[in-house]
Amino acid sequence: MDVAFEAAGSQSATVQAIQALRPGGTLVLLGYWKEDQVAIPGITAMRKGLTVRFVRRMKNTFDRAIDLARRGLVDVASLVTHEFSLELASEAFVRAARRGPDILKAVIRM
C-alpha cells in the first residue's frame, strides 16, 4: 500500500503498517501511544525509504472529520472489524482493550 494510517496508538499496529507499506510509502501516525517511546523496525522503514508523518491533534477538526464521513468522502465503515450488541458491550470493551490483531475497531450497536 502507498499510505498507512495508524490511529490506535498501538506499537503492533505501527509495526504492521510499516511492514504493509510498499517502498516509498508514507506512514501517518495519529494515534497516541501509552509510552513516549515506541520501538519500530527502523531498518525496515529506512530500507523501504518510507516517509513518516506525525499528526498533531487540533481542536476544531472533529466537526470537519464528521462532515467528511457523513458525505461519504472518507470510508469509515471499512475500519469496523467487529460489531457487538448492547448486551455484549462488556465483552466489546475487553476485546478492544486487548488490542489484538483481529480487532481494528469494535462498534456497539443498539
RODO-2510 file (C-alpha; in nm, 4 decimals, decimal comma):
residues 110
     n   res          X          Y          Z
     1     m     0,0000     0,0000     0,0000
     2     d     0,1059     0,3565    -0,0599
     3     v    -0,0171     0,5147     0,2654
     4     a    -0,0928     0,3643     0,6064
     5     f    -0,2657     0,5450     0,8920
     6     e    -0,2009     0,4235     1,2464
     7     a    -0,4772     0,5611     1,4657
     8     a    -0,4900     0,3138     1,7537
     9     g    -0,1759     0,4217     1,9351
    10     s    -0,0566     0,0640     1,9189
    11     q     0,3044    -0,0411     1,8727
    12     s     0,1979    -0,3638     1,6998
    13     a    -0,0283    -0,1701     1,4604
    14     t     0,2594     0,0669     1,3836
    15     v     0,4887    -0,2272     1,3050
    16     q     0,2205    -0,3892     1,0873
    17     a     0,1733    -0,0631     0,8989
    18     i     0,5465    -0,0400     0,8282
    19     q     0,5514    -0,3991     0,7070
    20     a     0,2482    -0,3434     0,4819
    21     l     0,3808    -0,0312     0,3126
    22     r     0,5457    -0,0513    -0,0269
    23     p     0,8870     0,1053    -0,0830
    24     g     0,8486     0,4828    -0,0942
    25     g     0,5231     0,4673     0,1037
    26     t     0,4054     0,7023     0,3764
    27     l     0,3197     0,6151     0,7343
    28     v     0,0888     0,8628     0,9101
    29     l     0,0926     0,8353     1,2897
    30     l    -0,2077     0,9906     1,4586
    31     g    -0,2751     0,7528     1,7456
    32     y    -0,1447     0,8285     2,0935
    33     w     0,0793     0,5574     2,2387
    34     k     0,0806     0,4792     2,6102
    35     e     0,4535     0,5426     2,6256
    36     d     0,6508     0,8333     2,4822
    37     q     0,8994     0,5981     2,3156
    38     v     0,7969     0,3053     2,0980
    39     a     1,0273     0,0608     1,9198
    40     i     0,9642     0,0307     1,5470
    41     p     1,1512    -0,1599     1,2756
    42     g     1,3655     0,1379     1,1773
    43     i     1,5934    -0,0533     0,9404
    44     t     1,2897    -0,1858     0,7506
    45     a     1,1457     0,1665     0,7274
    46     m     1,4819     0,3019     0,6137
    47     r     1,5368     0,0307     0,3516
    48     k     1,1893     0,0951     0,2130
    49     g     1,2560     0,4690     0,2064
    50     l     0,9372     0,5374     0,3996
    51     t     0,8147     0,8824     0,4891
    52     v     0,6803     0,9053     0,8440
    53     r     0,4406     1,1873     0,9237
    54     f     0,3123     1,2757     1,2663
    55     v    -0,0290     1,4337     1,3162
    56     r    -0,0876     1,6787     1,5943
    57     r    -0,4457     1,6644     1,7075
    58     m    -0,6022     2,0047     1,6811
    59     k    -0,9219     2,1395     1,8244
    60     n    -1,1985     2,2230     1,5774
    61     t    -1,1118     1,9304     1,3491
    62     f    -1,3795     1,6873     1,4664
    63     d    -1,6690     1,8734     1,3016
    64     r    -1,4848     1,8689     0,9692
    65     a    -1,3962     1,4992     1,0042
    66     i    -1,7559     1,4085     1,0879
    67     d    -1,8791     1,6093     0,7901
    68     l    -1,6374     1,4294     0,5548
    69     a    -1,7552     1,0924     0,6838
    70     r    -2,1234     1,1908     0,6574
    71     r    -2,0764     1,2975     0,2961
    72     g    -1,9071     0,9671     0,2150
    73     l    -1,5738     1,1309     0,1335
    74     v    -1,3982     0,9165     0,3946
    75     d    -1,4636     0,5435     0,4217
    76     v    -1,5050     0,4771     0,7915
    77     a    -1,7212     0,1649     0,7599
    78     s    -1,4274    -0,0461     0,6449
    79     l    -1,2484     0,0285     0,9738
    80     v    -1,5119    -0,1640     1,1717
    81     t    -1,3994    -0,5235     1,2121
    82     h    -1,6351    -0,6271     1,4931
    83     e    -1,9880    -0,5362     1,5942
    84     f    -2,1402    -0,6142     1,9335
    85     s    -2,4931    -0,5829     2,0684
    86     l    -2,5532    -0,3645     2,3724
    87     e    -2,5836    -0,6821     2,5802
    88     l    -2,2266    -0,7755     2,4839
    89     a    -2,0802    -0,4297     2,5488
    90     s    -1,8559    -0,5513     2,8315
    91     e    -1,7053    -0,8154     2,6001
    92     a    -1,6532    -0,5499     2,3329
    93     f    -1,4554    -0,3313     2,5743
    94     v    -1,2454    -0,6233     2,6977
    95     r    -1,1602    -0,7380     2,3450
    96     a    -1,0873    -0,3865     2,2206
    97     a    -0,8674    -0,3130     2,5241
    98     r    -0,6528    -0,6188     2,4445
    99     r    -0,5678    -0,4554     2,1106
   100     g    -0,5400    -0,7937     1,9460
   101     p    -0,4532    -0,8110     1,5779
   102     d    -0,8047    -0,9275     1,4902
   103     i    -0,9818    -0,6092     1,6067
   104     l    -0,9245    -0,2807     1,4306
   105     k    -1,2383    -0,1056     1,5553
   106     a    -1,5246    -0,2522     1,7586
   107     v    -1,8710    -0,0963     1,7479
   108     i    -2,1568    -0,1420     1,9911
   109     r    -2,4928    -0,1324     1,8138
   110     m    -2,8202    -0,0638     1,9955
***
